[in-house]
Amino acid sequence: MAIVTGANSGIGLYTATALAERGYQVVLAVRNVERGRIAMERIADAVPDAELQQVRLDLSSLRSIKECAAELLTSVPAWDVLVNDAAAKLVPERLLTEDGFEWNFGVNFLGHFALSGLLVPGASDQARIVNVTSLSARNAKIRFHDLRWDNGYRPGKAYAMSKYAQLIFSRELNRRCRDERDSAYPSSLRSIAAHPGRGLPPVGRRRRPSSRYTGPDSIVFAATDPGLIGGELIGPSDRNQLQGAPAAVRPPAIPDEGVTALRLWRIAAQLTRVPW
Ligand SMILES: NC(=O)c1ccc[n+]([C@@H]2O[C@H](COP(=O)([O-])OP(=O)(O)OC[C@H]3O[C@@H](n4cnc5c(N)ncnc54)[C@H](OP(=O)(O)O)[C@@H]3O)[C@@H](O)[C@H]2O)c1
């Protein structure tokens, strides 16, 4: 059983379809049920025997995240894959979520942090969480002094910070699951980050893509490859991580990672009131 956030479009839809092809029952966690219904039809067209359901999830609302998790924990026996894919992208003006978080940080990072924490009790004993990040995380840092971007909001930088936070979260979660002294986190759970490089091939281009792989294959690989042990960053394997076959790639430098990750985790748990 796989749960994919943002499964109604783009990379989320590609990933949900690929998981259905591989025989997973797929739950599309989407914020608009009509778009979810259309996506389920598209997946069913491609994979006629797909087993699909959808659940409503608005990552800009802690109330919605909690309702979604409660519904999944009762309706889904045990999940094997959670793909944290949904994202707000390039929000032109600074915007706050209903809980008062800056939109990129709130939706992309805090929302998935809370959802993952709430869903962990329903994880199977071979579960993995895939956190979709971005090459833009390379140039980001966490503005601990101003997480709400009260000053100097820049759309690209706010997006990149949220994707950097997802990467740090992904690695820290995996570290906690591997720590034998820490029984709060399931030792069988693997947490894997993935980025799509260039992303989806541009629609309508006449020229054939120079690679037979598309960016979303990295996310599918992270969700399904049995050889992954957790903690990896998966991306296209060419030198610049822009295209090529998916593989474990070098993550961006994370200065003082242990301290930064602990601080980020504590703040996320406080803000979301999901202490895990
Ligand atoms: N495409 C790229 O080139 C690229 C590059 C690097 C990283 N990425 C990452 O890959 C992932 C998917 O990107 P994409 O290009 O496929 O994006 P996309 O086509 O814009 O899809 C984004 C998805 O997120 C959903 N979403 C947005 N806000 C939400 C919210 N508040 N609550 C719940 N769902 C919400 C959208 O739902 P609606 O349809 O309802 O808006 C949509 O399903 C993202 O994490 C992105 O950061 C993409």
PDBQT file of the ligand as one rigid body, heavy atoms in Angstrom, charges set to zero:
ROOT
HETATM    1  N1  LIG A 301       8.989  19.718 -11.677  1.00  0.00    +0.000 N 
HETATM    2  C1  LIG A 301      10.258  19.969 -11.412  1.00  0.00    +0.000 C 
HETATM    3  O1  LIG A 301      11.043  20.342 -12.283  1.00  0.00    +0.000 OA
HETATM    4  C2  LIG A 301      10.789  19.772 -10.008  1.00  0.00    +0.000 A 
HETATM    5  C3  LIG A 301      12.135  20.016  -9.765  1.00  0.00    +0.000 A 
HETATM    6  C4  LIG A 301      12.628  19.814  -8.474  1.00  0.00    +0.000 A 
HETATM    7  C5  LIG A 301      11.779  19.359  -7.476  1.00  0.00    +0.000 A 
HETATM    8  N2  LIG A 301      10.471  19.148  -7.725  1.00  0.00    +0.000 N 
HETATM    9  C6  LIG A 301       9.611  18.679  -6.638  1.00  0.00    +0.000 C 
HETATM   10  O2  LIG A 301       8.807  17.616  -7.108  1.00  0.00    +0.000 OA
HETATM   11  C7  LIG A 301       7.551  17.627  -6.452  1.00  0.00    +0.000 C 
HETATM   12  C8  LIG A 301       6.417  17.627  -7.461  1.00  0.00    +0.000 C 
HETATM   13  O3  LIG A 301       6.601  18.722  -8.346  1.00  0.00    +0.000 OA
HETATM   14  P1  LIG A 301       5.681  18.874  -9.643  1.00  0.00    +0.000 P 
HETATM   15  O4  LIG A 301       6.482  19.624 -10.623  1.00  0.00    +0.000 OA
HETATM   16  O5  LIG A 301       5.079  17.570 -10.004  1.00  0.00    +0.000 OA
HETATM   17  O6  LIG A 301       4.562  19.856  -9.063  1.00  0.00    +0.000 OA
HETATM   18  P2  LIG A 301       3.070  20.134  -9.523  1.00  0.00    +0.000 P 
HETATM   19  O7  LIG A 301       2.736  19.511 -10.826  1.00  0.00    +0.000 OA
HETATM   20  O8  LIG A 301       2.861  21.613  -9.342  1.00  0.00    +0.000 OA
HETATM   21  O9  LIG A 301       2.246  19.359  -8.420  1.00  0.00    +0.000 OA
HETATM   22  C9  LIG A 301       2.258  19.778  -7.115  1.00  0.00    +0.000 C 
HETATM   23  C10 LIG A 301       1.242  18.975  -6.366  1.00  0.00    +0.000 C 
HETATM   24  O10 LIG A 301       1.214  19.447  -5.015  1.00  0.00    +0.000 OA
HETATM   25  C11 LIG A 301      -0.119  19.686  -4.673  1.00  0.00    +0.000 C 
HETATM   26  N3  LIG A 301      -0.243  20.704  -3.623  1.00  0.00    +0.000 N 
HETATM   27  C12 LIG A 301       0.159  21.992  -3.686  1.00  0.00    +0.000 A 
HETATM   28  N4  LIG A 301      -0.175  22.616  -2.551  1.00  0.00    +0.000 NA
HETATM   29  C13 LIG A 301      -0.794  21.695  -1.761  1.00  0.00    +0.000 A 
HETATM   30  C14 LIG A 301      -1.383  21.729  -0.476  1.00  0.00    +0.000 A 
HETATM   31  N5  LIG A 301      -1.453  22.863   0.244  1.00  0.00    +0.000 N 
HETATM   32  N6  LIG A 301      -1.909  20.599   0.045  1.00  0.00    +0.000 NA
HETATM   33  C15 LIG A 301      -1.884  19.454  -0.672  1.00  0.00    +0.000 A 
HETATM   34  N7  LIG A 301      -1.375  19.357  -1.903  1.00  0.00    +0.000 NA
HETATM   35  C16 LIG A 301      -0.832  20.472  -2.437  1.00  0.00    +0.000 A 
HETATM   36  C17 LIG A 301      -0.786  20.138  -5.955  1.00  0.00    +0.000 C 
HETATM   37  O11 LIG A 301      -2.179  20.045  -5.843  1.00  0.00    +0.000 OA
HETATM   38  P3  LIG A 301      -3.153  20.929  -6.784  1.00  0.00    +0.000 P 
HETATM   39  O12 LIG A 301      -3.161  20.275  -8.130  1.00  0.00    +0.000 OA
HETATM   40  O13 LIG A 301      -4.453  20.859  -6.080  1.00  0.00    +0.000 OA
HETATM   41  O14 LIG A 301      -2.576  22.315  -6.832  1.00  0.00    +0.000 OA
HETATM   42  C18 LIG A 301      -0.178  19.142  -6.923  1.00  0.00    +0.000 C 
HETATM   43  O15 LIG A 301      -0.835  17.912  -6.839  1.00  0.00    +0.000 OA
HETATM   44  C19 LIG A 301       7.561  18.842  -5.535  1.00  0.00    +0.000 C 
HETATM   45  O16 LIG A 301       7.909  18.434  -4.238  1.00  0.00    +0.000 OA
HETATM   46  C20 LIG A 301       8.640  19.718  -6.131  1.00  0.00    +0.000 C 
HETATM   47  O17 LIG A 301       9.231  20.552  -5.146  1.00  0.00    +0.000 OA
HETATM   48  C21 LIG A 301       9.944  19.344  -8.978  1.00  0.00    +0.000 A 
ENDROOT
TORSDOF 0
